[in-house]
Amino acid sequence: MEHTIRATDLARNLGDVLSKVRYRRDSFVVWRSGRPVARIVPIEDGTKGATLGDALSIWCDGAESDPAFADDLDVINASDKPATNPWES
């Protein structure tokens, strides 16, 4: 179901609006200054209906592992040094 909502009402009730989008699959047209400016719609979930068994099957049928990948991770981990001051970035 599609609803209309003013931008100020959206800002005040964002959590409720997102819940309606997620769980009820509602959509909203956001109005600002008397004109529609955006639409909030649920994301189509391509994995809907997939089972854990399906995921395991895809994992097992995947490409061969790369033996050099572990070496690459070792190089990355060796070069990763924690900051001396955690507040500096």
C-alpha positions in Angstrom: 0.0 0.0 0.0 1.3 3.4 -0.9 1.0 6.3 1.6 1.9 10.0 1.4 3.9 11.7 4.2 5.2 15.2 4.8 9.0 15.4 5.3 8.6 16.8 8.8 6.3 13.9 9.8 8.9 11.5 8.3 11.6 13.0 10.4 9.5 12.6 13.5 8.4 9.1 12.8 11.2 7.6 10.8 11.4 4.4 12.9 7.7 3.7 12.5 7.8 4.4 8.8 10.7 2.1 8.3 9.0 -0.7 10.2 5.9 -0.4 8.0 8.1 -0.5 4.9 10.0 -3.6 6.2 7.3 -5.6 7.8 4.1 -4.6 5.9 5.9 -3.9 2.6 4.2 -0.4 2.5 5.7 2.4 0.5 5.7 6.2 1.1 5.8 9.2 -1.1 7.6 12.0 0.8 6.2 15.6 0.2 8.1 18.8 0.9 6.8 22.3 0.2 3.7 20.8 -1.4 5.6 18.7 -3.9 6.6 15.0 -4.0 10.4 14.7 -3.5 11.1 11.1 -2.7 9.7 7.6 -2.5 10.5 5.1 0.2 9.9 1.5 -1.0 11.0 -1.9 0.3 14.1 -3.4 -1.2 13.3 -6.5 -3.3 14.9 -9.4 -1.5 16.4 -11.8 -4.1 17.1 -14.4 -1.4 13.5 -14.7 -0.2 12.6 -18.4 0.0 16.2 -19.6 0.0 17.0 -22.2 2.6 20.2 -22.9 4.6 20.6 -26.0 2.5 20.5 -23.9 -0.7 23.2 -21.7 0.7 25.4 -24.7 1.6 24.9 -26.2 -1.8 26.0 -22.9 -3.5 29.0 -22.7 -1.1 30.1 -26.3 -1.8 29.7 -25.9 -5.6 31.8 -22.7 -5.6 35.1 -22.2 -7.3 38.3 -23.8 -6.1 40.1 -22.0 -3.3 43.2 -19.9 -4.1 46.2 -21.3 -2.2 47.9 -17.9 -2.3 45.0 -16.2 -0.4 46.4 -17.2 3.0 49.8 -15.7 2.1 48.0 -12.5 1.1 46.3 -12.4 4.5 49.6 -12.9 6.3 51.0 -9.9 4.5 48.0 -7.8 5.3 48.1 -8.8 9.0 51.8 -8.2 9.3 51.4 -4.6 8.0 48.4 -3.8 10.2 49.7 -2.0 13.2 47.4 -0.5 15.9 47.6 3.2 16.4 49.7 4.3 19.3 47.0 6.9 20.2 43.5 5.5 19.7 42.1 9.0 19.3 44.3 9.7 16.2 43.1 8.5 12.9 
